[in-house]
Amino acid sequence: MQNFTFHNPTRIVFGENQISQLAKLVPADARILFTYGGGSIKKNGVYDQVVDALKDRPLFEFGGIEPNPRYETLMRAAATVKENHLDFLLAVGGGSVIDGTKFIAAAVEFDGEPWNILAKHAPVTSALPLGCVLTLPATGTESNGNSVITRASTQEKLSFGSPLVYPQFAILDPTTTYSLPPRQMANGVVDAFVHIMEQYLTFPVDAKVQDRFAEGLLLTLIEEGPRSLQEPTNYAVRSNVMWAATMALNGLIGVGVPQDWATHMIGHEITALHGLDHAQTLAIVLPAVMQHQRQQKRDKLIQYGRRVWNLQHADEDQLIDAAIAATRQFFEQMGTPTRLRDYQIETASIDKLVAQLQSHNLLKLGEHGDITLDASRRILELAA
């Protein structure tokens, strides 16, 4: 196991009817910007619960944060914060709303052009405090310091990370997910699954605790993911999916082990150019990465096949083939197609995707840094 430091400052408040805890969790003297997405929280009762919990507080609203939150939109929110002298941000929604609110928190305090936080990895030295109410289990952003932002004008999707944008608290009420459309729920399960794989499917470092945690989370999603579509108001199922998605990317399973993230980097370019949902790109790219990197990942692929999918093939190459096929089948079972052609993306677009990777200096991806531009091209061809 590699050396590591682990610290997660986010307070998790989990369970039904816990949105009422906002009154205690948000500082009493805070001037609050309440951020949300397309307005679904006004239909499922979450909006009313938030407003009721924070009645008599200075509460300003900013709605309309998009899936794959846009820089242009978030800068308008930052202007609202400055104009009204607000000092606490409350994100209510899924990963895009929370990611976007993290960027607002950093942008408001940033001295200079905030896009440089993403494009030039300019350090974040201060940020407004924030908390969140999660309504879509997927990204794990509710308890980490990471954020991914899209700039529509340049078709770029870039990320930043800072310990200063960890949410102070995250309220996780599984009942808020009952009204999610099947596609969004499926996206959440696939997203969480791939987050785990990015930290697990690398090479062995005798990190037995992290491996077993990761395998347990994968098994939970395999068991409960399809049930979450079939039984949308099953509290136990939605609870397990929600907690698994948080645990997938709160840092715990990633400490002391090598990590990959090539699937995410390639997937981001597909979203930026073609507008696909984040999870859809992951479902496209991961099986192709597994195939292309099968020798580098051989030991963990065999472990994954045996422990997660209970495969018993005596021939190790057949076992690896079966593990990759089972992964692809799981994504398809969740209603998430796994080929570029399934989304009407032609192979001719691969050149532009590779050019985008080059422009963002994504030249040595993967846990070994051996996924070159040529390798990324071959991965995209395998995903076609």
N, C-alpha and C positions, 0 to 999 in steps of 0.2 A: 504494500500500500504506500502511496506517495504521501509526503508531508502535506498538511493542510491546516487552515484556520477556518472554523465554522462559526458564524454568528448570524442569526436571523432575528431582527428586532420587531417584526410584525406580529401584533397581537391578533390571534384568530378567535373570532366569536362565531361559533358554529351552532346552527339549529333553527328550528321553526320559531317565528315571532321575535327573532333577535334584532330586527331592524330598529325596534324600540330602544335598543341600547345606545343609539346614536346620541341621545341626550347626554349620556355620561361620557361617551368616547370623544366627542368633539369639544375642544376647550370652550368654556362658558363665555368667554369674551371674544370668540372668533368672529370675524367677518368672512362669510363663506361663499365660495363659488361652487355651485352644485352642477356638475357636468353629467351629460347623458347622451345617448345616441339618437336613434330615429323616432323615439316616442313610444316604444312598446311598453315602457314602464308605466305609462299613463293608462294603459289598457288592462294591465294585470294587477294593479293595486300597489305596486312598489312605490311609485311616485307619491301617492297619498300617504303611505307609511313614512316615507322620508320627511315629507313636509310636516306631518303631524309630530314626528319626533323632534323636529327642530323649530317648532312654532315659537314665536317671540324672539327668534334669532335673526340677525341681519343675513338674509339668504338670497343670493343672486343666482340666476339660472343661466346655463349655456347649453342648449341642446343642439343636435345635428352633427355630432362627431361621427364620422363615417367608419364603416368597416375599412381596415387599412387606413388609419386616421391620417388625414392630410395636413401637411405643414401649414398650408394657407389658412385652413379652418382654425387650427390651433393658435396661430398668431393673432387671430381675431379674439379668441378667448383670452389670450395674454393681455391684449389691449383692454379688455373688460376688467381684468384684475387690477391693472394699473389705474384705470380711470376711476374706479370705485374704492381704491385702497383696501383691497381684500387681502386676507392673510392666511386663509386655510382653504384647501381644495378638497371637495368630496366627489369622487367618481362613482357613479352608479350605473353599472352595466357589465359588459363583457370585457375581453382583453383589449379591444380597440379603444374603448372609452378610458380604461385605466392607463394603457400605454400613452394615449394622448394627453391625459391629465398629468402624467409624470413629466412629459415634455413641457407642458405649460409651467409646471412647478420650476423646472430648470430655466426655461426661457425668460420668465419674468425677472429672474435675478441675474441673468447673464449680461456681462458687459461686452457688447459687440453684436455681431450678426449671429442669431441663435442657430441658423442652419449649420454653422461651423461645429456645433456640438455633435452633429451627425456626420457631416462631410469631412471634417478635419480632425475629429475626435478631440476637440477642444475640451479641456477639463471643466467639469462642473464643480465650482467651489462653494456654491450655496444654492438652496432651493427652498421653495415654500413647503411647509408641511402638508401632507395629504393623507386621507383615509379612503376606504372604498367599500361599496356594497356590491358583491359579485352576483351577477344574474345569469352568467353563462360559463360553466366550467370548461376550461380549455387550455389557456396559455400559462397558467401559474403566475401571471404577472401580479396577482393580488398579494404575493408575499416574496417578491424579489425586486431587485433594483434595475431591471432591464426594460427596454422600450424599443419598439420598431415603428418608424414613421415613414409615410410616403409623401413625396413631393410631386404633385400631379403635373406641374408645368415642365418638369424634366424627366418624368417617368423613372424616378429613383425611389427605392425602398431601402432605407438605411437604419442602423440601430445605434443605440448608446446605452451605457450602463453606468450607474453611480450609486454608492450606498446612501447618498443623500435623497434618493427618490424612492426608497423603500416606503410603502404605505405604513403609517403608524399603526393602523388596524385594518382588518378585513372582516366584514360580516358575510358569512356564508350560510344562507338559508336555502336549503334544497327545494323548498316549495316555490321559490321564485323561478325555477327552471321548468315548471309544469307546462307553461304556455309556449315554450320554445318550439318553433317549427322543427320537424325532423331533420332537415338539412343542417340546421345550426347545432343541434344536439350531436349529430353524427360528426360534424366538423370538430366539435369539442373533444370527442372520444379519440378521433384520429390524431388530433394535435397533441393531446396528452401522451398517447402511445408513442409518437415519434420523439417527443421530448425525452422520454425514458430511453428509447433506443439510442439517441445521440450520446448519451452518457454511459450506456451499458455495452453496446455492440462495438467494442474497440479491440482491446487485447487484454489478457489477464494480468493483473498485478496483485493477485491474492487478496483482493478486497472482498472478503466473503460477506460481510455485513451489507455493503452497498449492493453486491450482486443479488443477494436474497431479497433485499428490499425492492430492488428494481423488478425482479422476477415476480414478486408478489403483486406489485402494482400492475404489471402487464397482464397477469392472470385475472386480476380484478376487472380490468377494462375488457378483456376478451369475454369474460362471463357476463358482465353487467352492461356492456355497451349495446349489444343487440336488444337486451331486455329494456333498456332505457327508451328505445324506439317503440317497442311493443306495449310497454306499460308506462306511459308518460307520467302518471300520477302515483307511481309506486315510490313512496318516500325512502324506503331502504335502498332501493336501486339508485335513485338520484343522489342520495347521500354518499354512497360508495363511489360513484363516478365523480362527484364534486370534490371529495377529499382526495381521491387518487390524482385528479388533475392538479390540485394544489401541491401535493407531495412530489409530483413529477418534476417540478421546477422551483422548489423552494431552497435548493442548494444541497439538501441532505444526501441524495444519492449520487451527487456529482463530486463530492469531496474525496480527495485521495485517489481518484481514478482519472485515466486519460479520457478526453471527450472529443467528439467528431465535429458535428454541426455543418458538414458539407451539404447535407440534404436541405438544411434551412437556407444556406447561402445561395444555392442554386434555385431553390424554390422562390426566394424573394424576387429574383429576376423575372420569373414567370409571372408572378403577381403584378410586378411593376409594368410589364409590357402587355400583358393580356387580361389583367383584372380578375384572375381566378381567386377564389377564397384561399386563404393561407393553407388550411388543412388539405385542400384539393391538391395543391402543389406538392405537399409533403407525401401524399399518397402516390403521386406520380413518380417522385424522385427516389424515395427510400428503396423500393425493391430493385431499382436499377443500380443504386449505390451498393446494395448488398451483393448483387451479382458481380459488378465490376471489381469490388474490393474483396471478393470471397477468399482470396489467399491471405491477404493482410489480416482479415477478420476471422480466419478459419477456426481458431480455437473457440472464440466466443460464439460464432455461428453454430458450432456443434453443441456447445453448452446451451445456447438459446433453444435450439431444436429439441433437445432432450428434456430440459427442465420446464420450458414454457409450453411447448406443443406436444410433449410426451411422445416424441418420435423414436422409433426403435430400429431404424435401418442399421444394418451391420456395416454397409458401405458408407463411408463418411461423406463422399461427394453426393451420393443420393440423398443423404440426410440433409445436407445443405440445400440441395435443390428443393426438397420438400419443405424446409423451413421458410425459404423465400416464397414458395408458392402459397404456404399457409398464411403468411403475412399479407400477400396480395389479396387472397381470398377473404381475409378478415376485413380489409378496407372495402372491398366490393360488397360484402355482406352488410356493412354499415351504409351502403348507398353512395360510396365515394369512389368513382372510377379511377383507374390507376394508369392510364395511358394518355399521352398528349393528344392523340387522335380522338379520344373520347370527348375532348373539349374543343374539337375542330381547330386544333393548333397543328399547322403543317410543319413538316420537317424543314422547310425552307426558313422557318423562324429560328432555327438552332443557331445559325450564324450570328444573328442579332443578340441572342441570349449570351452567347460566348463573348461577344464584343462588350456587353454590359459587365460581365464578370471581369474582363480585362480592365475596363475603365474604372472599376472599383477596387482594382489591385487584388482581386481574389484569385491569386495565381498558385497558391500552395495550400489547398484545403485538406481537411481530414486530420485524424489524430497523428498521422505520420508526416503531414505536409506534402504528401505525394500525389494529391489530386491536382494535377496541372491543368492548364486550359485545354490541352488535348484530351486529358482524362475526363474533364467536365463535358467536353463535346461527346465523347463516347458514351458517357452516362446518359446524356440527353437522347442520344440515338437509341440506346437500349430502352429508354422510356417512351419512345415514339409509338 
